[in-house]
Amino acid sequence: MACAAVSVNCLLGRAAGTFTLQVASALLRPRPLCACVINRKMSSRRKTDHLERTANNYRQEVLYPAKVCGILNESNNVKRLRLAIPDKDFTFKAGQWVDFLIPGLSKVGGFSICSSPRLLEGEGVIELAVKYSAHPPAHWIHTECTLDSEIAVRVGGDFYFDPQPSDPAVNLLLVAGGVGINPLFSILLHVADLYRQREREGSGYEPCSVKLFYSAKNTEELLFKNTIIGLSKEFFEKVSCNFHVTQQETEIDTHLRPYISEGRISQKILKEHLSENTLCFICGPPPMIEYVSGQLQCLGLSEEKILFEKWW
């Protein structure tokens, strides 16, 4: 642990040099005790700085060195990074994000992890899917990042799904808009790992069912769609997905048609997938979150069962 911290401090000292101990201390928060933490009543006012937006969220106390070991074009404007993190003390919960520190840049990025905790346990890597923008960290990822680029990361966030074996089973409702799919995809992959563990060992936590609603402008912007469809086939009795496209201008591929609906996610559709033990996670633009959470409350889902994270 100490060696990792020293390595990162040297890395940042040579490069950014602006992430002071005073700032770091101000951002540290106690670790939440709950498996599912509600993140609500956040302002829709746009805050462009990641550290400002997340100042009240939990953060790890240590920065960890990481190296880029894979780069993939997930779509025309989204790159998927695979980061190798050698320190075994680094952990995260499905749904959390990382502070992303780049040598030479004073601006700190914030990106949700889109891989499962099991991947980190087995291979020592995490994955991020980052949309192109002029924001310096995202712009660096799309224009300068290469294999073996070295950065530093630190986990944070109070939006996650981390059930314990003794917790009551729930039906999960996941609602994503645009790149808000990232933390929900991590949760979905985690649930799939829990199902597999249950099948393999006959023990561990097992959610009742998972329903994913995912809205984007068109099918090109539906990230991870083939993996999501694959999971719905692998666990056809437990996992289902419905993709919504709002500005589709081209013909929809044949293999996607059974899963595609045109238009917004409606109250009627949401109603069909609610039950007394439904727990809902929402991530996307604030207007979408406010609309969906409002509709769910109108349908009788209590406020404490609606968890969300606003990134814009």
LUMLUM-125528 format. One record per residue (C-alpha): residue number from 0; residue in three letters; x, y, z. Coordinates in Angstrom, 2 decimals. Layout:
% residues N
SITE,k,r,xx,yy,zz
SITE,NUM,ALA,X,Y,Z
...
***
This chain:
% residues 312
SITE,k,r,xx,yy,zz
SITE,0,MET,0.00,0.00,0.00
SITE,1,ALA,2.73,2.50,0.98
SITE,2,CYS,4.78,1.73,-2.12
SITE,3,ALA,1.74,2.28,-4.34
SITE,4,ALA,1.04,5.63,-2.72
SITE,5,VAL,4.65,6.75,-3.10
SITE,6,SER,4.72,5.72,-6.75
SITE,7,VAL,1.59,7.69,-7.52
SITE,8,ASN,2.81,10.74,-5.64
SITE,9,CYS,6.01,10.70,-7.68
SITE,10,LEU,4.00,10.30,-10.88
SITE,11,LEU,1.73,13.23,-10.03
SITE,12,GLY,4.58,15.33,-8.69
SITE,13,ARG,6.42,15.08,-11.99
SITE,14,ALA,3.31,15.83,-14.00
SITE,15,ALA,0.25,17.61,-12.68
SITE,16,GLY,1.68,18.88,-9.42
SITE,17,THR,-1.58,20.57,-8.45
SITE,18,PHE,-3.42,17.86,-6.53
SITE,19,THR,-2.38,19.08,-3.11
SITE,20,LEU,-2.70,17.27,0.18
SITE,21,GLN,-5.11,19.95,1.36
SITE,22,VAL,-7.47,19.31,-1.56
SITE,23,ALA,-7.20,15.55,-1.13
SITE,24,SER,-8.02,15.76,2.57
SITE,25,ALA,-11.06,17.91,1.91
SITE,26,LEU,-12.43,15.30,-0.47
SITE,27,LEU,-12.08,12.27,1.76
SITE,28,ARG,-15.31,10.96,3.25
SITE,29,PRO,-16.15,8.02,5.59
SITE,30,ARG,-16.90,4.71,3.94
SITE,31,PRO,-20.65,3.97,3.69
SITE,32,LEU,-21.86,0.98,5.65
SITE,33,CYS,-24.91,0.13,3.53
SITE,34,ALA,-24.84,-2.26,0.58
SITE,35,CYS,-27.06,0.07,-1.45
SITE,36,VAL,-26.64,3.78,-0.82
SITE,37,ILE,-29.19,6.33,-2.02
SITE,38,ASN,-27.82,9.35,-3.87
SITE,39,ARG,-30.69,11.83,-4.12
SITE,40,LYS,-31.69,15.49,-4.03
SITE,41,MET,-28.75,16.51,-6.17
SITE,42,SER,-29.01,19.78,-8.02
SITE,43,SER,-29.58,19.65,-11.77
SITE,44,ARG,-27.43,22.77,-12.14
SITE,45,ARG,-24.52,21.84,-14.38
SITE,46,LYS,-21.16,21.57,-12.63
SITE,47,THR,-18.33,21.01,-15.07
SITE,48,ASP,-15.69,20.00,-12.54
SITE,49,HIS,-15.73,16.38,-11.40
SITE,50,LEU,-14.19,17.12,-8.01
SITE,51,GLU,-16.78,19.79,-7.33
SITE,52,ARG,-19.68,17.56,-8.34
SITE,53,THR,-18.51,14.71,-6.14
SITE,54,ALA,-17.06,16.61,-3.16
SITE,55,ASN,-19.60,15.05,-0.78
SITE,56,ASN,-19.18,11.50,-2.06
SITE,57,TYR,-17.12,8.69,-0.55
SITE,58,ARG,-13.55,8.36,-1.90
SITE,59,GLN,-10.71,5.96,-1.29
SITE,60,GLU,-7.83,7.52,0.61
SITE,61,VAL,-5.08,6.19,-1.67
SITE,62,LEU,-4.31,6.81,-5.32
SITE,63,TYR,-3.32,3.69,-7.26
SITE,64,PRO,-1.04,3.53,-10.32
SITE,65,ALA,-2.60,1.98,-13.40
SITE,66,LYS,-1.48,1.22,-16.93
SITE,67,VAL,-3.59,1.18,-20.09
SITE,68,CYS,-3.54,-2.41,-21.40
SITE,69,GLY,-6.40,-2.27,-23.91
SITE,70,ILE,-8.17,0.31,-26.10
SITE,71,LEU,-11.33,-0.43,-28.10
SITE,72,ASN,-13.70,1.76,-30.10
SITE,73,GLU,-17.00,0.94,-28.41
SITE,74,SER,-18.82,3.29,-30.82
SITE,75,ASN,-17.98,6.20,-33.11
SITE,76,ASN,-17.49,8.52,-30.15
SITE,77,VAL,-16.85,6.21,-27.18
SITE,78,LYS,-13.54,4.54,-26.35
SITE,79,ARG,-13.33,1.61,-23.98
SITE,80,LEU,-10.19,1.47,-21.87
SITE,81,ARG,-8.84,-1.53,-20.00
SITE,82,LEU,-6.62,-0.56,-17.08
SITE,83,ALA,-4.23,-2.94,-15.32
SITE,84,ILE,-3.99,-2.18,-11.60
SITE,85,PRO,-1.27,-4.26,-9.91
SITE,86,ASP,-2.02,-3.29,-6.30
SITE,87,LYS,-4.18,-6.02,-4.71
SITE,88,ASP,-5.60,-3.53,-2.20
SITE,89,PHE,-7.53,-1.76,-4.96
SITE,90,THR,-11.23,-2.73,-4.88
SITE,91,PHE,-14.55,-1.29,-6.01
SITE,92,LYS,-18.27,-2.01,-5.88
SITE,93,ALA,-20.43,-2.40,-9.00
SITE,94,GLY,-21.71,1.07,-9.90
SITE,95,GLN,-18.83,3.17,-8.55
SITE,96,TRP,-16.54,5.53,-10.47
SITE,97,VAL,-12.87,6.48,-10.43
SITE,98,ASP,-10.99,9.74,-10.16
SITE,99,PHE,-8.78,9.62,-13.26
SITE,100,LEU,-5.46,11.49,-12.97
SITE,101,ILE,-3.26,12.03,-16.02
SITE,102,PRO,0.40,13.13,-15.94
SITE,103,GLY,0.63,16.68,-17.25
SITE,104,LEU,-3.03,17.56,-16.71
SITE,105,SER,-4.27,19.44,-13.66
SITE,106,LYS,-7.92,18.59,-14.40
SITE,107,VAL,-9.10,15.36,-12.76
SITE,108,GLY,-11.47,13.16,-14.75
SITE,109,GLY,-14.33,11.14,-13.33
SITE,110,PHE,-15.50,8.01,-15.15
SITE,111,SER,-17.82,5.19,-14.06
SITE,112,ILE,-16.36,1.70,-14.10
SITE,113,CYS,-18.21,-0.45,-16.63
SITE,114,SER,-16.68,-3.82,-15.74
SITE,115,SER,-17.53,-6.23,-12.94
SITE,116,PRO,-15.71,-6.59,-9.59
SITE,117,ARG,-15.11,-10.23,-10.54
SITE,118,LEU,-12.97,-9.15,-13.52
SITE,119,LEU,-10.73,-7.17,-11.18
SITE,120,GLU,-10.48,-10.11,-8.79
SITE,121,GLY,-9.57,-12.53,-11.58
SITE,122,GLU,-7.42,-10.46,-13.93
SITE,123,GLY,-6.45,-7.32,-12.02
SITE,124,VAL,-8.10,-4.98,-14.52
SITE,125,ILE,-11.01,-2.56,-14.73
SITE,126,GLU,-12.71,-1.05,-17.78
SITE,127,LEU,-14.00,2.43,-18.54
SITE,128,ALA,-16.10,3.63,-21.50
SITE,129,VAL,-15.46,7.32,-22.19
SITE,130,LYS,-17.38,9.53,-24.59
SITE,131,TYR,-15.45,12.09,-26.62
SITE,132,SER,-15.63,15.66,-25.38
SITE,133,ALA,-13.46,18.75,-25.08
SITE,134,HIS,-13.07,18.14,-21.35
SITE,135,PRO,-9.29,17.62,-20.95
SITE,136,PRO,-9.30,14.08,-19.44
SITE,137,ALA,-11.81,12.75,-22.00
SITE,138,HIS,-10.02,14.57,-24.82
SITE,139,TRP,-6.70,13.04,-23.73
SITE,140,ILE,-8.22,9.55,-23.76
SITE,141,HIS,-9.46,10.04,-27.33
SITE,142,THR,-6.44,11.84,-28.78
SITE,143,GLU,-3.29,10.95,-26.82
SITE,144,CYS,-3.85,7.82,-24.76
SITE,145,THR,-1.95,4.75,-25.98
SITE,146,LEU,-1.22,1.25,-24.79
SITE,147,ASP,1.06,1.38,-21.75
SITE,148,SER,0.07,4.97,-20.88
SITE,149,GLU,0.41,5.40,-17.11
SITE,150,ILE,-2.22,7.15,-15.03
SITE,151,ALA,-3.54,7.02,-11.46
SITE,152,VAL,-7.01,6.15,-10.20
SITE,153,ARG,-9.01,6.24,-7.00
SITE,154,VAL,-12.49,4.77,-6.46
SITE,155,GLY,-15.39,6.85,-5.22
SITE,156,GLY,-19.16,7.05,-5.24
SITE,157,ASP,-22.20,6.18,-3.16
SITE,158,PHE,-24.18,4.63,-6.04
SITE,159,TYR,-23.59,0.90,-6.09
SITE,160,PHE,-25.08,-2.59,-5.70
SITE,161,ASP,-23.18,-4.79,-3.28
SITE,162,PRO,-25.60,-7.29,-1.68
SITE,163,GLN,-24.48,-9.68,1.04
SITE,164,PRO,-25.56,-13.38,1.05
SITE,165,SER,-28.01,-12.79,3.89
SITE,166,ASP,-29.73,-9.78,2.26
SITE,167,PRO,-33.33,-10.27,1.03
SITE,168,ALA,-33.68,-10.98,-2.69
SITE,169,VAL,-34.94,-8.09,-4.83
SITE,170,ASN,-36.09,-7.47,-8.37
SITE,171,LEU,-33.71,-4.99,-9.98
SITE,172,LEU,-34.96,-2.32,-12.37
SITE,173,LEU,-32.08,-0.61,-14.20
SITE,174,VAL,-32.85,2.52,-16.25
SITE,175,ALA,-30.05,4.09,-18.30
SITE,176,GLY,-29.79,7.07,-20.62
SITE,177,GLY,-26.82,7.48,-22.99
SITE,178,VAL,-23.43,6.87,-21.37
SITE,179,GLY,-25.31,6.54,-18.08
SITE,180,ILE,-25.30,2.85,-18.98
SITE,181,ASN,-21.75,2.49,-17.61
SITE,182,PRO,-22.43,1.94,-13.88
SITE,183,LEU,-25.60,-0.04,-14.65
SITE,184,PHE,-23.68,-2.32,-17.01
SITE,185,SER,-21.23,-2.96,-14.16
SITE,186,ILE,-24.18,-3.83,-11.91
SITE,187,LEU,-25.66,-6.11,-14.58
SITE,188,LEU,-22.33,-7.93,-15.02
SITE,189,HIS,-22.04,-8.29,-11.25
SITE,190,VAL,-25.52,-9.79,-11.07
SITE,191,ALA,-24.59,-12.25,-13.83
SITE,192,ASP,-21.55,-13.30,-11.78
SITE,193,LEU,-23.80,-13.81,-8.75
SITE,194,TYR,-26.13,-16.00,-10.82
SITE,195,ARG,-23.19,-18.07,-12.05
SITE,196,GLN,-21.83,-18.45,-8.52
SITE,197,ARG,-25.24,-19.63,-7.36
SITE,198,GLU,-25.44,-22.17,-10.17
SITE,199,ARG,-21.87,-23.36,-9.59
SITE,200,GLU,-21.71,-23.44,-5.79
SITE,201,GLY,-25.34,-23.39,-4.71
SITE,202,SER,-24.61,-20.49,-2.34
SITE,203,GLY,-24.32,-16.72,-2.28
SITE,204,TYR,-26.77,-13.92,-3.00
SITE,205,GLU,-29.16,-14.31,-5.91
SITE,206,PRO,-31.40,-11.45,-7.11
SITE,207,CYS,-34.90,-12.44,-8.21
SITE,208,SER,-34.79,-10.81,-11.65
SITE,209,VAL,-33.24,-7.92,-13.57
SITE,210,LYS,-34.95,-5.67,-16.11
SITE,211,LEU,-32.86,-3.16,-18.05
SITE,212,PHE,-34.35,-0.19,-19.91
SITE,213,TYR,-31.71,1.63,-21.94
SITE,214,SER,-32.43,4.75,-23.99
SITE,215,ALA,-30.16,6.34,-26.60
SITE,216,LYS,-30.50,8.41,-29.77
SITE,217,ASN,-29.95,5.44,-32.07
SITE,218,THR,-28.68,1.86,-32.08
SITE,219,GLU,-25.10,2.99,-32.82
SITE,220,GLU,-25.06,4.74,-29.42
SITE,221,LEU,-26.36,1.70,-27.52
SITE,222,LEU,-23.15,0.64,-25.80
SITE,223,PHE,-22.52,-2.99,-24.83
SITE,224,LYS,-25.75,-4.02,-26.61
SITE,225,ASN,-24.47,-7.39,-27.84
SITE,226,THR,-23.17,-8.38,-24.40
SITE,227,ILE,-26.45,-7.28,-22.82
SITE,228,ILE,-28.45,-9.37,-25.30
SITE,229,GLY,-26.12,-12.30,-24.63
SITE,230,LEU,-26.81,-12.08,-20.90
SITE,231,SER,-30.56,-11.96,-21.52
SITE,232,LYS,-30.21,-15.20,-23.49
SITE,233,GLU,-27.90,-16.86,-20.95
SITE,234,PHE,-30.27,-16.02,-18.08
SITE,235,PHE,-33.50,-15.85,-20.08
SITE,236,GLU,-35.68,-16.57,-17.06
SITE,237,LYS,-34.11,-13.80,-14.96
SITE,238,VAL,-32.57,-11.09,-17.18
SITE,239,SER,-34.42,-9.06,-19.82
SITE,240,CYS,-33.60,-5.89,-21.69
SITE,241,ASN,-35.45,-3.29,-23.70
SITE,242,PHE,-33.59,-0.72,-25.79
SITE,243,HIS,-35.29,2.58,-26.62
SITE,244,VAL,-34.14,4.77,-29.52
SITE,245,THR,-35.42,8.32,-29.91
SITE,246,GLN,-33.78,9.53,-33.15
SITE,247,GLN,-33.23,6.41,-35.26
SITE,248,GLU,-32.73,7.35,-38.94
SITE,249,THR,-31.44,4.08,-40.37
SITE,250,GLU,-32.90,0.60,-40.59
SITE,251,ILE,-32.50,-1.41,-37.40
SITE,252,ASP,-30.38,-4.55,-37.71
SITE,253,THR,-32.39,-7.74,-37.75
SITE,254,HIS,-30.78,-9.24,-34.62
SITE,255,LEU,-31.61,-6.08,-32.64
SITE,256,ARG,-35.25,-5.67,-33.68
SITE,257,PRO,-36.76,-7.91,-30.95
SITE,258,TYR,-35.17,-5.71,-28.29
SITE,259,ILE,-35.82,-2.25,-29.76
SITE,260,SER,-38.67,0.15,-29.06
SITE,261,GLU,-38.90,3.59,-30.63
SITE,262,GLY,-39.61,6.56,-28.36
SITE,263,ARG,-39.05,7.38,-24.71
SITE,264,ILE,-39.40,5.03,-21.75
SITE,265,SER,-43.03,5.47,-20.71
SITE,266,GLN,-44.87,5.14,-17.42
SITE,267,LYS,-46.91,2.30,-18.91
SITE,268,ILE,-43.79,0.28,-19.67
SITE,269,LEU,-42.30,0.91,-16.25
SITE,270,LYS,-45.53,-0.15,-14.54
SITE,271,GLU,-45.30,-3.62,-16.09
SITE,272,HIS,-42.04,-4.29,-14.27
SITE,273,LEU,-42.73,-3.05,-10.76
SITE,274,SER,-43.34,-5.19,-7.70
SITE,275,GLU,-43.27,-4.75,-3.93
SITE,276,ASN,-39.61,-5.78,-3.77
SITE,277,THR,-38.34,-3.75,-6.76
SITE,278,LEU,-35.14,-1.77,-6.30
SITE,279,CYS,-34.45,0.74,-9.07
SITE,280,PHE,-31.12,2.21,-10.19
SITE,281,ILE,-31.18,5.13,-12.65
SITE,282,CYS,-28.25,6.87,-14.37
SITE,283,GLY,-28.38,9.40,-17.17
SITE,284,PRO,-29.01,13.08,-17.87
SITE,285,PRO,-30.80,14.87,-14.98
SITE,286,PRO,-34.05,15.50,-16.93
SITE,287,MET,-34.37,11.79,-17.68
SITE,288,ILE,-33.65,10.85,-14.07
SITE,289,GLU,-36.20,13.33,-12.77
SITE,290,TYR,-38.83,12.10,-15.24
SITE,291,VAL,-38.31,8.40,-14.55
SITE,292,SER,-38.07,8.76,-10.76
SITE,293,GLY,-41.22,10.91,-10.79
SITE,294,GLN,-43.11,8.31,-12.82
SITE,295,LEU,-41.97,5.51,-10.53
SITE,296,GLN,-43.16,7.39,-7.46
SITE,297,CYS,-46.52,8.04,-9.15
SITE,298,LEU,-46.74,4.29,-9.67
SITE,299,GLY,-46.23,3.69,-5.96
SITE,300,LEU,-42.53,2.84,-5.72
SITE,301,SER,-41.24,4.42,-2.53
SITE,302,GLU,-38.53,7.07,-2.70
SITE,303,GLU,-36.00,5.01,-0.77
SITE,304,LYS,-36.17,2.28,-3.44
SITE,305,ILE,-35.19,4.69,-6.23
SITE,306,LEU,-31.43,5.22,-6.42
SITE,307,PHE,-29.79,7.49,-8.94
SITE,308,GLU,-26.64,9.30,-9.96
SITE,309,LYS,-26.47,12.53,-11.96
SITE,310,TRP,-23.28,13.17,-13.88
SITE,311,TRP,-24.23,16.12,-16.06
***
